[in-house]
Amino acid sequence: MRGFEYLEPTTLSEACGLLKRYAGDAKVFAGGSAFTILMKQGLLQPKALVNIKKIEGLRGIRYDPVEGLIIGALVTHHEIETSELLKEKLPILCELEHDVANIRVRNMATVGGNLASGEPLTDLPCVFISLDSKVKISSSSGDRTLPLEKLFVDYYETALASDEILTQVMLPPLEPLTGVEYLRFSSSSVVDKPCVGVSTRITLDAKSQALRTVRIGLGCVAPTPIRARRAEKILEGKPLDPQRLAEAAASASEECSPLSDLRGSEHYKREMVRVLVRRAVPKACKRAQGS
């Protein structure tokens, strides 16, 4: 690892100014759970690290009746896991965090770092996509908002410019009769990264109980988290039945593009997508009925 300058801004404008000054040779640093590994491996060699941990405005989880849940970029995985507000508004986020890495990583790793890294083998982006989430991005030129799905470009590549900082995630309020489910599969009990992740969000019609809105997010089975849009259309607007569910699950397995690796072959991962979609959709429907 080569030498670098270490900077600790205390305001967002100061941090954005530093990124602009270094013109692509500086990297934002927060929890550092994955970033430091890449530096030790020589895959990243910035001239400067900009530690944003002291920017208090990037912390906290709050709820607005219009905007929904707003999660600051510096919120850690452990804070999500233990948040009383999330347990009330969106408990699936608390539940999934139990299986993310280990307690040491969850205490350090941040939501913003998780998203901004473009890490393909992770849990939260899959769920965020199924929730139609957006991210707020800041730079010295101003702020912009981007649908979370458009943040991810390729493996470890995002739409963030070199002078931009992801500052918060915005999750719109859930409609009545909405349920969210996330299922992940890991090929080993000692592996903390998922092999396949499937998130479903179902909103039921109050009268017919048909699936009025369907979102199916797939994680770890493509260069980026994706939505299985064809599978969604198979289910949307219709009552749930086994044949239609099987058709949607088969479609989702075809819409992804997994790579064969140590966690499983391409065929194996496609089959796991099929299995998890068939399990997750009914579970989301059950949650919706209970909501």
SULLINDA-V393288 format. One line per field, one symbol per residue. ss: DSSP state (H for helix, E for strand, C for the rest). phi: phi as a letter, one per 20 degrees, with the letter a starting at -180 (. if undefined). psi: psi as a letter, one per 40 degrees, with the letter a starting at -180 (. if undefined). A space follows every 10 residues. Layout:
ss = ???
phi = ???
psi = ???
//
This chain:
ss = CCCCEEECCC CHHHHHHHHH HHCCCEEEEC CCCCHHHHHH CCCCCCCEEE ECCCCHHHCC EEEECCCEEE EECCCEHHHH HHCHHHHHHC HHHHHHHCCC CCHHHHHHCE HHHHHHCCCC CCCHHHHHHH CCCEEEEEEC CEEEEEEHHH HEEECCEECC CCCCEEEEEE ECCCCCCEEE EEEEECCCCC CCCCCEEEEE EEEECCCCCC EEEEEEEEEC CCCCCEECHH HHHHHCCCCC CHHHHHHHHH HHHHHCCCCC ECCECHHHHH HHHHHHHHHH HHHHHHHHHH C
phi = .efbedccfd cfffffffff felnedcfcc fmfdffffff enfccffbdd eefeeffedn ccccgeenec dffefeffff gdfffffeeb fgfffffgde lbfffffdfd fffgfffmge dbdgggfgff elfcceccbf epdbdcggge fedaglccef ffddcfdadd dfgffgldcc cccccdfbfd eedfebccdc ccdeffeemf efccccddcm cagcfcdeff fgffefncfe cgffffffff fffefebfdf bfeqfgffff ffggffffef fffffffffe f
psi = hiiihhigie iddddddddd defeeiihhc dedddddddd eedhgidihh hedegdeeii hihhdddahh hidehidddd dehddddddg ddddddedeh biddddddii dddddddehd giddddddde efiiihhiie eaiihhhdde dhdahfhieh ideihhdihh hiihiifhih ihhihheiee heiidihhhh hhhihddeei gdhhhhhhie fidiiiigdd dddddheiih iddddddddd dddddigiih adeiiddddd dddddddddd ddddddddde .
//
